[in-house]
């Protein structure tokens, strides 16, 4: 599944019943979506430090899913994130970071 497919699936769950859809529940509770993203990001960091490739892959997938849900819950689309990344592509990461306010 591509990130585009995942983002579309997440948006399709927006009108689903929060009692039967985890995604719908998170979309209805943006703070919970943010909390879950934070948990998954920390778990990915732990696995990266431990060097467990398989566990890191699994946790990275969880983190990407929860990141997209958190963003969707606040109305930020994958297309907007991709556009922001495209703007940054023309300069080095060091220059981009230095240009931030």
Backbone bond lengths (Angstrom), bond angles and torsions (degrees), N, CA, C in turn:
res aa  C-N    CA-C-N  psi(-1)  N-CA   C-N-CA  omega(-1)  CA-C   N-CA-C  phi
1 X - - - 1.451 - - 1.526 108.32 -
2 X 1.318 116.12 133.21 1.456 120.59 177.38 1.537 109.75 -83.77
3 X 1.325 116.04 165.96 1.459 119.44 176.21 1.532 110.39 -64.28
4 X 1.327 116.95 -33.06 1.461 120.58 176.98 1.524 110.23 -63.18
5 X 1.333 116.50 -44.33 1.466 120.82 177.76 1.521 110.60 -62.98
6 X 1.325 116.39 -43.61 1.458 120.70 -180.00 1.526 110.77 -62.05
7 X 1.324 117.03 -45.15 1.470 120.86 179.38 1.528 110.62 -61.43
8 X 1.325 117.32 -39.48 1.466 120.90 178.32 1.525 111.06 -65.84
9 X 1.319 117.12 -40.94 1.464 120.99 178.00 1.518 110.36 -63.01
10 X 1.322 116.66 -42.48 1.469 121.15 178.78 1.529 109.86 -60.46
11 X 1.328 117.31 -47.24 1.469 120.37 179.79 1.525 111.54 -63.21
12 X 1.321 117.28 -34.40 1.465 121.38 179.33 1.528 111.39 -65.96
13 X 1.320 116.67 -24.68 1.468 121.14 -179.56 1.525 112.95 -82.96
14 X 1.335 116.68 -5.88 1.465 120.33 -176.00 1.521 113.15 -54.93
15 X 1.305 118.02 -36.85 1.451 119.88 -178.84 1.516 114.18 -96.44
16 X 1.331 116.79 5.48 1.465 120.58 -177.75 1.533 110.96 -74.43
17 X 1.297 114.85 167.25 1.464 121.85 -179.72 1.524 110.16 -76.59
18 X 1.328 118.07 119.61 1.467 120.72 178.83 1.531 113.70 -61.62
19 X 1.319 117.11 -16.86 1.468 120.27 177.52 1.534 111.72 -76.51
20 X 1.341 116.55 -22.23 1.461 119.60 -176.98 1.526 113.18 -118.65
21 X 1.325 118.37 -7.16 1.469 121.75 -178.22 1.526 110.32 -128.85
22 X 1.323 115.62 117.85 1.464 121.16 177.65 1.525 110.38 -60.45
23 X 1.321 116.44 -42.00 1.457 120.31 179.83 1.525 110.69 -61.95
24 X 1.333 116.65 -45.61 1.468 120.27 178.71 1.524 110.84 -60.90
25 X 1.309 116.88 -39.05 1.470 120.61 178.84 1.529 110.57 -62.77
26 X 1.326 116.60 -45.18 1.464 119.62 179.20 1.527 111.79 -66.42
27 X 1.330 116.73 -38.66 1.460 119.98 178.73 1.529 111.22 -63.55
28 X 1.322 116.01 -32.05 1.468 120.81 179.33 1.524 112.37 -78.94
29 X 1.338 116.74 -16.15 1.463 121.98 -178.64 1.532 109.70 -128.57
30 X 1.356 117.68 79.51 1.460 120.41 -176.21 1.524 114.48 -53.92
31 X 1.323 117.26 -35.04 1.470 119.79 179.83 1.533 110.10 -66.25
32 X 1.331 117.01 -39.95 1.473 121.48 177.37 1.525 109.78 -65.67
33 X 1.328 117.26 -39.90 1.465 121.03 177.59 1.520 110.34 -60.36
34 X 1.330 117.17 -42.50 1.467 121.27 178.69 1.526 110.98 -65.33
35 X 1.321 115.98 -41.69 1.462 120.78 178.42 1.535 110.69 -60.89
36 X 1.334 116.33 -45.73 1.471 120.10 -179.55 1.520 111.18 -64.19
37 X 1.356 117.13 -39.35 1.458 119.07 176.77 1.522 110.38 -60.59
38 X 1.316 116.45 -44.56 1.462 120.38 178.84 1.516 112.35 -59.24
39 X 1.317 116.85 -43.45 1.472 121.06 178.36 1.525 110.87 -61.04
40 X 1.323 115.72 -46.69 1.465 119.56 -177.84 1.526 111.72 -67.52
41 X 1.333 116.64 -36.34 1.463 119.74 177.99 1.528 110.60 -63.88
42 X 1.320 116.52 -42.42 1.468 120.62 178.48 1.533 109.90 -63.66
43 X 1.328 116.87 -42.74 1.467 119.65 178.71 1.528 111.14 -62.24
44 X 1.335 117.72 -37.28 1.465 120.71 177.03 1.527 110.51 -65.70
45 X 1.311 116.36 -40.77 1.469 120.32 178.04 1.526 110.47 -61.06
46 X 1.311 116.36 -44.98 1.468 120.67 -179.96 1.518 110.62 -58.79
47 X 1.318 116.83 -45.35 1.473 120.01 -179.03 1.526 111.39 -68.56
48 X 1.333 117.20 -33.14 1.464 120.02 176.60 1.519 110.54 -65.30
49 X 1.325 116.35 -41.85 1.472 120.64 179.39 1.524 110.30 -66.38
50 X 1.328 116.27 -39.74 1.463 120.38 179.59 1.521 112.01 -70.66
51 X 1.328 117.08 -23.09 1.460 120.49 179.82 1.520 113.74 82.26
52 X 1.322 117.13 17.60 1.467 121.00 179.41 1.524 108.31 -86.85
53 X 1.329 115.12 99.08 1.458 121.54 -173.91 1.524 112.97 -60.00
54 X 1.328 117.14 -46.47 1.464 121.04 -178.73 1.533 111.07 -64.50
55 X 1.318 116.34 -44.23 1.467 119.90 179.47 1.522 110.60 -66.44
56 X 1.340 117.42 -38.33 1.456 120.61 177.69 1.525 110.33 -63.35
57 X 1.313 117.20 -41.93 1.464 120.99 178.44 1.524 110.55 -58.82
58 X 1.321 116.48 -45.24 1.457 121.52 179.67 1.523 111.47 -64.64
59 X 1.314 116.83 -46.16 1.462 120.73 -179.20 1.527 111.63 -68.70
60 X 1.336 117.18 -34.04 1.467 120.18 176.87 1.528 110.26 -64.78
61 X 1.323 116.89 -39.45 1.467 120.42 176.78 1.528 110.16 -62.90
62 X 1.336 116.59 -43.62 1.470 120.36 177.33 1.531 110.83 -61.21
63 X 1.332 116.25 -43.23 1.472 120.37 -178.57 1.529 110.87 -65.04
64 X 1.336 117.68 -42.52 1.465 119.93 178.86 1.527 111.32 -63.24
65 X 1.333 116.30 -43.12 1.463 120.24 177.40 1.525 110.23 -58.85
66 X 1.323 116.70 -50.80 1.467 120.04 -176.69 1.529 111.75 -68.36
67 X 1.331 118.28 -31.66 1.464 120.91 174.71 1.523 110.33 -62.12
68 X 1.325 116.57 -47.03 1.463 119.91 -179.64 1.526 111.74 -66.12
69 X 1.331 117.36 -37.01 1.468 119.96 177.12 1.527 109.64 -65.64
70 X 1.328 117.60 -45.86 1.459 121.41 179.57 1.524 110.25 -58.17
71 X 1.308 116.78 -46.16 1.467 120.01 179.99 1.526 110.92 -64.33
72 X 1.332 117.34 -44.63 1.471 120.94 179.37 1.518 110.95 -61.47
73 X 1.319 116.99 -36.48 1.463 120.74 179.52 1.527 111.56 -63.16
74 X 1.313 116.70 -24.52 1.466 121.94 178.86 1.528 112.48 -107.27
75 X 1.346 116.30 10.96 1.462 120.42 174.90 1.512 115.83 81.69
76 X 1.315 118.03 14.40 1.463 121.95 178.25 1.530 107.60 -96.12
77 X 1.326 116.36 124.90 1.463 120.61 -176.37 1.529 111.80 -95.97
78 X 1.323 115.05 161.27 1.465 120.66 174.54 1.523 109.90 -60.66
79 X 1.325 117.66 -37.28 1.469 121.06 178.89 1.528 110.95 -60.68
80 X 1.325 117.15 -39.11 1.465 120.50 178.11 1.525 111.23 -67.20
81 X 1.315 116.04 -38.68 1.472 120.12 177.78 1.524 109.95 -65.92
82 X 1.328 115.94 -43.75 1.469 120.08 178.44 1.524 111.12 -63.01
83 X 1.334 118.01 -38.75 1.464 121.35 177.92 1.527 110.83 -63.37
84 X 1.329 116.30 -40.18 1.466 120.09 177.28 1.527 110.84 -64.13
85 X 1.317 116.39 -42.33 1.469 119.74 177.09 1.524 111.42 -63.39
86 X 1.330 116.96 -39.17 1.471 121.05 179.00 1.522 110.80 -62.79
87 X 1.344 117.60 -39.46 1.465 120.71 177.85 1.526 110.71 -61.31
88 X 1.307 115.55 -35.77 1.468 120.05 -176.31 1.517 113.00 -81.20
89 X 1.320 117.57 -15.52 1.460 121.86 -174.18 1.522 113.14 -64.15
90 X 1.312 117.66 -27.81 1.459 120.67 -175.02 1.523 114.09 -80.16
91 X 1.323 117.67 -3.99 1.457 119.57 178.70 1.520 109.98 -132.45
92 X 1.297 114.61 159.65 1.467 118.58 179.79 1.509 109.94 -68.16
93 X 1.322 116.71 156.06 1.456 121.22 177.75 1.510 112.41 -60.33
94 X 1.308 116.78 -35.83 1.461 121.30 179.52 1.533 109.95 -66.58
95 X 1.334 117.25 -44.13 1.463 120.92 179.76 1.524 110.49 -67.54
96 X 1.328 116.43 -40.02 1.459 120.25 -179.82 1.511 110.66 -62.83
97 X 1.334 116.19 -44.33 1.461 120.21 -179.54 1.530 111.11 -64.86
98 X 1.317 116.86 -38.64 1.461 121.06 -179.71 1.532 110.87 -67.72
99 X 1.328 117.64 -26.55 1.469 121.20 -177.84 1.517 113.05 -82.98
100 X 1.320 117.32 -9.27 1.476 120.50 -179.93 1.518 110.23 -70.09
101 X 1.340 115.85 144.12 1.481 118.35 179.17 1.523 111.23 -71.09
